[in-house]
Amino acid sequence: MNKKNITTALLVAVIVGTILNIINSYEVIVNGTFTGKNMLRIMLTYITPFCVSLYSSTKASKQKA
């Protein structure tokens, strides 16, 4: 795992997570009706693409080597 993989995973998480949160939690975000459950969902929506991207890039880097 290197710095480039982490940076790329963060970028993917921000872009994909934001799009997914807009799709899935639009009403909560617009109305400002945040609950603990909603906040957990929103955080997981960013964490999931980060983990997938980091795993994929790390695996690809190892296969290349």
C-alpha positions as CSV (number, residue, x, y, z in Angstrom):
1,M,0.0,0.0,0.0
2,N,1.5,3.3,-1.0
3,K,0.6,7.0,-0.9
4,K,-0.7,7.1,-4.4
5,N,-3.1,4.3,-3.8
6,I,-4.4,6.0,-0.7
7,T,-4.8,9.3,-2.5
8,T,-6.6,7.7,-5.4
9,A,-8.9,5.9,-3.0
10,L,-9.7,9.1,-1.2
11,L,-10.6,10.8,-4.4
12,V,-12.8,8.0,-5.5
13,A,-14.5,7.9,-2.1
14,V,-15.3,11.6,-2.2
15,I,-16.7,11.5,-5.8
16,V,-18.6,8.2,-5.6
17,G,-19.7,8.7,-2.0
18,T,-21.1,12.2,-2.7
19,I,-23.0,10.9,-5.7
20,L,-24.4,8.0,-3.8
21,N,-25.3,10.1,-0.8
22,I,-27.2,12.5,-3.1
23,I,-29.1,9.6,-4.6
24,N,-29.8,7.8,-1.4
25,S,-30.1,10.5,1.3
26,Y,-31.2,13.6,-0.7
27,E,-34.2,14.3,1.5
28,V,-32.2,14.0,4.7
29,I,-29.5,16.3,3.4
30,V,-31.9,18.9,2.0
31,N,-34.2,18.9,5.0
32,G,-31.4,18.7,7.5
33,T,-33.2,15.9,9.4
34,F,-30.1,14.0,10.4
35,T,-30.3,11.2,13.0
36,G,-27.6,8.9,14.3
37,K,-28.8,6.2,11.9
38,N,-28.6,8.6,8.9
39,M,-25.2,9.8,9.8
40,L,-23.9,6.2,10.0
41,R,-25.4,5.5,6.6
42,I,-23.7,8.6,5.2
43,M,-20.3,7.8,6.6
44,L,-20.5,4.2,5.4
45,T,-21.4,5.5,1.9
46,Y,-18.0,7.2,1.9
47,I,-16.1,4.4,3.6
48,T,-17.3,1.7,1.2
49,P,-15.9,3.1,-2.1
50,F,-12.7,4.0,-0.3
51,C,-12.1,0.4,0.9
52,V,-13.1,-1.0,-2.5
53,S,-10.8,1.3,-4.4
54,L,-7.9,0.8,-2.0
55,Y,-8.2,-2.9,-2.1
56,S,-8.4,-3.0,-5.9
57,S,-5.4,-0.8,-6.4
58,T,-3.3,-2.6,-3.9
59,K,-4.2,-6.0,-5.4
60,A,-3.4,-4.7,-8.9
61,S,-0.1,-3.3,-7.7
62,K,0.9,-6.6,-6.2
63,Q,-0.1,-8.5,-9.4
64,K,1.9,-6.1,-11.5
65,A,5.1,-6.7,-9.4
